[in-house]
């Protein structure tokens, strides 16, 4: 099994675990996202695979994608590597579960919400704050209006407001919320229910439920990459917002 610097990867008895391990906040840089993709690619031919779990060590699930890697040529590579995570999740074709503790923001939140199921501790916070630094969350823009009401989805995306795990559960974004000390046992309870089932039947059932949605996702990812760079990243305010964040100051919007 390959060595990983920013994640841990395990595969046992049909259950794969991708564990974010980039302290302190598991911020997703290009190197880390490439490791996630390498782990997912290794699962493409695992016929006995039943479940893929995303979880994290340290005090946050993930505080999002490295803002510094949004800028210039690195930004083009970043969005392509990031989007590949979701393409591969679809290609692997097996049920996915996010186990969330602490901050689950930006790109980290998008990974969690793209999973089929989410179990969270009651100290978890979910949010897409990208709008506050002059960009938008492409995956959240795609999936949130599909899985919650359009009005609430737009409120979260357009304001960058963070919500609690209990609020996320109320919106249908999270399956179960438990105290932090019960998170592992609650996740294991759900995992055990899936691990005893047939791998091909699980895959086919999931495909039947999501086939139309996933086809739309693939088309969307291709389109949004062009939109993100040909329009959003050519605005002055996108550059200003990212620069202001890195300089730890409030952005001075030019509305251009």
C-alpha positions, -999 to 999 in steps of 0.1 A, spaced: 0 0 0 14 35 -9 28 58 18 6 88 26 18 120 42 -15 139 47 -41 111 51 -43 76 65 -58 49 43 -71 15 54 -90 -13 37 -103 -42 58 -131 -66 52 -147 -46 25 -146 -13 44 -122 15 32 -113 44 54 -98 76 42 -87 95 73 -77 132 70 -44 136 89 -30 171 82 -29 189 116 -42 210 130 -73 217 108 -69 192 79 -68 220 54 -70 205 19 -39 214 -1 -32 200 -36 -8 174 -22 -34 161 3 -61 160 -24 -39 140 -47 -34 115 -19 -72 112 -15 -75 106 -52 -48 80 -51 -66 62 -24 -99 63 -43 -82 52 -75 -69 21 -56 -105 11 -49 -118 11 -85 -113 -26 -89 -121 -37 -54 -151 -60 -61 -156 -69 -24 -157 -32 -14 -189 -23 5 -183 11 20 -159 41 18 -156 62 50 -142 97 52 -132 107 87 -104 128 103 -80 130 131 -72 162 151 -97 189 161 -115 194 127 -129 173 100 -115 199 76 -115 237 75 -116 236 37 -92 240 8 -60 260 11 -69 295 1 -34 302 -11 -38 275 -37 -67 293 -53 -45 319 -70 -29 318 -104 -19 287 -122 -20 268 -90 -57 276 -88 -64 258 -120 -46 227 -108 -64 230 -74 -99 230 -88 -91 201 -112 -76 180 -84 -105 189 -61 -132 180 -86 -114 147 -93 -123 136 -58 -160 137 -67 -155 121 -101 -137 92 -84 -164 89 -57 -189 84 -84 -166 60 -104 -159 38 -73 -196 34 -71 -199 22 -35 -218 37 -5 -199 65 12 -201 77 48 -186 108 64 -179 108 101 -176 144 112 -162 160 143 -154 197 147 -152 222 119 -165 209 85 -161 239 62 -156 248 26 -142 220 5 -142 197 36 -179 203 39 -184 196 2 -168 162 6 -189 154 36 -221 164 20 -214 146 -12 -212 114 8 -243 92 9 -246 94 47 -232 116 74 -228 109 111 -217 139 132 -208 149 167 -228 177 183 -198 199 183 -195 198 145 -200 230 125 -210 229 88 -206 258 63 -196 271 30 -179 305 38 -163 308 3 -186 338 -6 -169 358 21 -135 356 3 -148 363 -31 -154 329 -46 -181 302 -45 -183 266 -35 -188 247 -68 -198 213 -54 -221 229 -28 -237 250 -55 -245 217 -73 -256 195 -44 -272 217 -18 -302 227 -39 -307 190 -47 -308 177 -12 -324 206 8 -348 234 -2 -335 257 -28 -342 287 -7 -322 274 23 -294 262 0 -291 297 -14 -291 313 20 -262 291 31 -242 296 -1 -249 333 -5 -242 343 31 -215 317 41 -234 312 74 -222 283 96 -247 259 111 -246 235 139 -247 197 135 -282 197 149 -293 224 124 -277 203 96 -296 172 108 -328 192 108 -322 201 71 -315 165 62 -278 170 56 -268 147 85 -283 113 94 -275 113 131 -260 137 157 -244 123 189 -221 136 216 -184 134 206 -177 104 229 -204 84 211 -194 93 176 -172 63 170 -197 38 183 -226 54 164 -205 53 132 -196 17 139 -232 8 144 -241 21 109 -210 5 94 -218 -29 108 -253 -28 92 -237 -23 58 -207 -45 62 -228 -77 65 -245 -71 31 -236 -80 -4 -210 -58 -21 -225 -60 -56 -261 -56 -44 -251 -25 -24 -234 -10 -54 -263 -17 -77 -289 -4 -52 -269 28 -48 -266 31 -86 -303 27 -90 -310 54 -65 -284 79 -78 -278 72 -114 -296 103 -128 -281 125 -101 -246 113 -108 -249 117 -146 -259 153 -139 -229 157 -116 -204 146 -142 -218 171 -167 -218 198 -141 -182 193 -131 -170 198 -166 -191 229 -171 -183 245 -137 -145 243 -142 -148 265 -172 -172 288 -155 -151 291 -124 -119 301 -142 -133 319 -173 -157 341 -153 -154 340 -115 -116 341 -113 -114 369 -138 -133 393 -116 -114 418 -96 -133 409 -65 -123 373 -65 -87 383 -65 -93 409 -38 -112 385 -16 -85 358 -17 -57 384 -12 -75 400 17 -79 366 34 -42 358 31 -33 393 44 -58 389 73 -78 420 65 -113 428 53 -118 428 15 -124 461 -3 -149 451 -29 -149 469 -62 -180 452 -75 -160 443 -107 
